[in-house]
Amino acid sequence: MATALDRHIALIGFMGAGKTTLGSRVADLIGRQFFDLDREIEKSVRRTIPDLFRREGEAQFRVIEAEETHRTLARERPAVVALGGGAIETPVIREALEKHALTVLIDVEPDTAWDRVAASARPLAKDPEQFRQLYERRRGLYEQAADAHAKDLDDVILAALGIRIEPGAKPEGDVLIADPTALELHPLEVGETHTVREKSLEEAQRLWTELGISRDGTIVGYGGGTTTDLAGFVAATYMRGVRWVSAPTTLVGQVDAGIGGKTAVDLREGKNLAGAFHYPDEVVIDPQLIATLPAEERQAGMAEVVKTGLLAGLETWELPEDQMIRACAAYKSAVCLADPYEQNRRAILNLGHTFAHALEAASLYTVRHGDAVALGLLAALRLSGLPTDVVETVLDPRPVSVDRERAWDALKRDKKTRDGRIRLVLLEAPGKPVWGLERPEDEVRAALDALISG
């Protein structure tokens, strides 16, 4: 499945589908320029679409539409583009979409579309029977051109990063790198199979020597964050990079760790210190897989759910499970689309993680990631001057027993530290994260110490 990391997001569909409204919202969310092709045509010819139809006829309009669409899609910088309902009937436009865009079909029923446009000045929305015939004539072309379907904002965002959330969904590939417990509970057959238990350089070395695929092969990472991180890292480095698919089987993986293209292994000196950005071709999420998670693993995953909710200003933890997973995956996808390689805003996803990684490293990774994140969120909220009720109620974090000096040394080695100054992600309020903030060292040290027992 294609992604829109370096391609336009093109919205197609029948008139009245809401492409303009939805496209504008998507563009705002991921920081891209938005082009409504009908509006671009009107600016170019200095006439309204209805006037152009009356004066020049539909055939000439389609010529102008094709020229403007091709010019827009040929732009190098990825944008969000909403096409007119009939653009898909022009062969050169279909070719341009295939070459330059991830094309998302905005689904709408013909009766709904008619209700929305019947009172408008649209030249092809005059007669309800002809309107429905036009819908039927175009429907097959929409389906042929579409890389994905969408009904709302989250659908478009998830499609743009190649994320498929579907009960019973199965990843496809040539080599399976799997967590043995996940594989035992939920068997999956994907050719050559390797099981792993940790994301270390030693495990990566073993996999590099055992893999039996060529450069056109695809690796599937099947398990929690440890497994998908390692599988992605191996895919990024084997033969200078092969394709891969992320198939997270834990709550942490499905709402966070399995999404976003960050791949890494841990070193003794710190978490994820050796890694690469290598986006998967697809992220396949089956929410049913987390039914077998132990209670403590589910609770650990809820730490990332709460983190996402605090960042988004949305009570994600209150949603039904399937909706919760979808909302969290869509939020992280939007942030990654806006900042694929963490040059700027994507740093907000590290809320609480500076402290969490320090605690994990100090414990030699015996502290579960989710438990460490829950504690890190406490520290971040305290330094933000915000209530900690949500974290305490939903996550109930307990201080951990680790060496304080080792934890402090690990925190100072955090990847966000610059020139020896610790930079944090904090919140002005729920839904209003800020990043790159510095606090007096004694305040940061005190916040860390409060997370350690004894």
N, C-alpha and C positions, 0 to 999 in steps of 0.2 A: 504494500500500500504506500502511495506517495504521501509526502508531507509538504507543508507550505513554509518550511524554514527559509528557503531561498527562492520561493515561487510566489506569485500572486495568489490570493484567495479570490476566486471568481464565483459569484453567486448567480445562479441561473434559476429560471422557473417562470411560471405563467404570470401574467399581469395580476396584480392584487395579492401576490404571495408575501409581500412585505420585504422585498430584497433591499430596498433603499434604507428603510428604518433599521433593519437588522445589520446591514453592511456598515452603516455609520457607527452603530454601537460596537461592532467587532473592531473596527479600525481604532476607535477611541481606546478600547480596552488594551489592545496590543501595540499601540503607538505607531500605527501605519497611516499613510495617506489614503483617503477614500475617494473613489471616482464613481459617480453615478453616470453611466454612459448616456442616458437620455438627456441629463442636464449638460453633459459635455458637448453633445451634439447641438443642443439649443444655443450654447455659448458660441460654438464654432460657426454656425450659420446665421446666428442672430434672429432666429425664428423659433416659435414654439413647435413642438412635435405635431399637434393638430394642424397648425398652419402649413407646415412642411408637407404633410400628407395631402392637404387640399390643393396646394399649388404645384407640387412636383409628382405626387402619386407615391404609392407604396414602393414601387420598384426603385425609384431614385432614392427614396429614404433608405432602403436597404444598402445601397451602394455607399451612401454617406456613413451609415451606421458601421459598415464593415471597415471603412477607412479609419474611423475614430476608434473603434474597438482594437484594431490592429496596432494603431499608434500607442494606445494606452497600455496594452499588454506587452509591447516591445520595450517599455521602460525597464531599466535595469533594477531599480530599487523596488523590492516587493511591496505591493499595495493591496488594498481590498477593493474589488471592482464589482459593481452591480450591473448586470446586463439587462437590456430590455427583453420583454417576454418573447419576442419573435427573432431575436438575434441568432438563436440556435439553428434556425432554418438556413442560414447562410454557410455554405461549406468552408469558406476561408476563415470564418470565425470559429467554427468547430476545430479546425486545424490549429489556429492560434491558441485556443484554450488547451489543447493537448500538449502543445509545445511549451507554453509559458505559465500555466496555472494549475493549481489544485482546484477542481471545479466541484462546487457543492450545490446540489439541487434543493431549493427551498420548497418543501412539499406544501400543497394547498389543494383542497377539494374545489371542484369547479363552482359549486353553489356558493361556497364561502367567497371565492374570488369574485363572482358576479355581484354579490351583496356589497363588496368593498368598492367596486369600480363602476357600477351601473349608472351612478349619478355623475360620473366624471366626464371630462371632455375627451377621453381616449377614443381615437378614431375607429378602433376595432372592437369597441364595447358598446355597440348600439342595439344589437338584437340578441336576446338570451339564447336562442337556438343556434345561431351562427357562432356565438361565443363558445358554446359547449363543443361544437364541431371543431372549432379552432383548437380548443384544449386537447381533444382527442388526436388531432393531426400532429400536434407537437409533442405529445407525451412520450412517444418512442424515441424521439431525438434527445429529449431531456435525459432519459434513462441511459442512452448510449454515451452521452457526453459526461455524465456525472461520475466523479470519483467517490462521492459520498452523498448521503441524504441528510437533511436537517429540518427541524421544526422550530428550534429556538437557538438562543445565543450559545448555550453550552454545547449543543450539538455541533455548531460550526467550529467552535474552539477545539473540541475534542477531535473532530475530523482533521483539522489543520495540523495537528501534531501526530496523526496516525493512531489515535487511541480508539480501540474497539471495546466497549463494555457490554457484555452479553452473556447471560446464563448459558453455560455449556460451551462457550467459545473455546476453540482449540488453535494453538499456534502451529505454524508450519515451518519446516526448515530441514537442514541436512544433519546437523549435530545438536544433541541435547546436552546441556550442562545443567544438572539438576541437583536440588537438595534431596537427599535420599528419603527423608521422611515424607516430603511432599510427593515424591514419586511413588512411594509405597501406598500412601492414602489415596492418591489420585493418579493412577497409571497413565502414562502418555508415551506413545510410540513415535519417535522422531529419529529414525535412522540410528546412527552411532550415538551411544550414550555414555556420559561421564558423570559421576556424582562427586560433589564437593561439600566440605563442611566449614571452610573458612576462606576469607579473601586475603590471601597472603601471596607474596612473591614466589614462595615455594610451590603453592598450588598453581599459580599462573605458569611457572616453569614446567611443571608436570603436564599441564594441558597443551602448552605449545609443542611439546615433544610428542604427544599422543594423538593430536588432532589429525584426522585423515581427510581433510577437505582441501579443495583448490580455492583460488581467489574468488571464484564465482559462487562459492558455497555460502550457506546461511547458518549461523549459530542461534540456537534458542536458549535463553536463560530462564529456567523454570524453578522458582522458589521465592524466598524472601529477599530482602535488600542485599544481604551478603552474597547470595547467588547471582542476582542480576547485575550487581556491581562488578563481580568477578567475570561473569560471562561477557559483559560489555567491554571490560578492560582487555580481555583476551581477544575479543573481536577487533578492538581498536588497534592492537599491536601485531596480531598474527598476519604475516605476509603484508605488513604495512596497512592492514585494515580490510576486514571482510564485513559483510552485512550481518545484522543480527536482529532478533526479535525478543522483546522483553515480555515475559509472561509471569507477572508477580502472583504469588499464591498466599501472601499474608496481607493483613490489613495495612501494616506499615508500607509494604510494597505497592499496594493498589492505590493508596491515597498520596504516596510521596516517592518512596525510594525507587520504584520501578519506572518512574516518569522523568524525562528531562535530559537524558543524554550524558549525565555525569557518570563516569565509570572510574573505578579505583580499587586499589588494594591498600590494606593497612600496613604500616611499619610500626616497629616497637616504639619509635619516637612520637607517633601520633596517628590519628585516624585519617584515612584517605590521602596520605601524603604523596603517593605515587598514583597518577591517574591521567585520564584524558577525557575530553568531550567527544563522544561518539554516539550520535543519536541512533536509536533503533529504527528500522524501517517501519515497525509497527509495535504497539503495546497492546497486548491481548489480556483483557481483564475479565475473569469469570468470578462474579461475586459469590457464587455458590461454594467456591473453594475454601472460603474462610470459615465455613460452618464447622470444620474439624479443628480449628485453632484452639489450643488450650486457653483457659481464661486469662492467664497471665500474659500470653502473647497478644490476645485481643486488647487487653488493657494497655499494653505497650503501644499498640497501633493507635489507640485513641489519643495518645499524646500528639501525634501528627495531625489528627482530626481537630483537636483543640487549637493547635498552632495555626492551622489553616483558617479556622473560624475567627481567631483573634486578628489575623492579618486581613481577612475579608470583611470583618464586621458582620459576620453571619453565624448564627448559632448552629453550626454544622452538626454538632454533637447531639442535637435534638431531632435531627431528621431520621426517617426510616433508613435502614442500613443501605439499601441499594441507592437511594437518593443521596445519602451521605457520601458514599464512595464517588458517585458521579460528580457531586458539587466540588469535592476536594480535588479530584483529578482535573476538572475543568479549570479551577482556580490556578493550580500549579501550571497547567498547560498554557494558560494565558500569560502568566509571568515569564515562562520560558520562551514563548513566541516573541514577546516584547524584548527580551534580553537573552538570547540563546546561549551566550558564552560568559555570562556573569560579568559583564563590563559595568553594570550599573544597577538597575532596579532589582535584578534577580537576587541580590544579596539579602533582600528581606526574607527569603525562605530560610535563612539561618537564624531566625528568631529563636532564642534559647539555646542554640546549638554551640555557641562558643563555650558556654559552661558545660553543656552536655558532653562535648568531645573531651574536655579536660577531665571530667569525672571518669569517662570510659578509659582514657589513656592511663590515668592514675591507678585504675583497678586492673590494668592489663586486660581490659575488655571482658571482665567478668560481670560488670554491671550491664544489664540489658539496655540497648539503645533507647527504647521507648521510655524506660524508667529514668534514664539520664536526661532525656528531653523534657520530661515532666518537671524535673527539678530545675532544669535550665529555664523553663518558662516562668517558674516562680521567681528566679533571680531577675529575669528580664522585666517582669511586671513590677517588681519592687523597685528596680532602678528607674522604671518609667513613672513611678509614683501612682500606679493604678492598682485597683483591688485585685486580689488573688483568688477570690471566691470560686471562680469557674475551675481553675486548675485544682484547687483543693477539693472541691466537691466531685468533679468528674474523674480526676486522676488520683487523688489521695497520695501524693508523692511523700516518701519517707527519706530522711537524710541517709546517706550511704557512708560506709566505713572505708575511707581511702586515705592515703598519705597526703596531708595538706600541701606540703612543699612540692611533691610530685605533681599534684593537680595544678598548682599555681604555675609551675614551670611549663606544663602542657598548655595551659591557657595562653601563656605569653608566646607560645610557638604557633598559635592559631593562624590560619592562612590569611585572615583579615587584618592581622597586625601589620602596621606600617611604621618603619623607623623606630621600632620598639614601643610604639603606642598602640594600645589595644583599642580596636574599633568595634562598636556594638550595634546590633539591631534592636531598637526599642520601639515603643508605641506612644504616639501623642494621645491616641484613643483607639478603641477597637475599630479596625478598618482604616487606620491612618498610621501605617508603619513608617519609620525613618531609619536610615542606615548610615554607617560610617561615623557614628557618634562616639565621642570620647568622654569618659567620666574620670574623675580623680582616681588614681590607682588604689588608694586606700578604700574607696567605695566599692570598686570592683572586687578587691580582695575580700572585703567583708561580705559581699553578696555571695562569693564562692564559698567562703568559710561556713556560711549559714546552711549550706547544702550538705555539709559533711558532719557526720556524727562523731561523738567522742571528743 
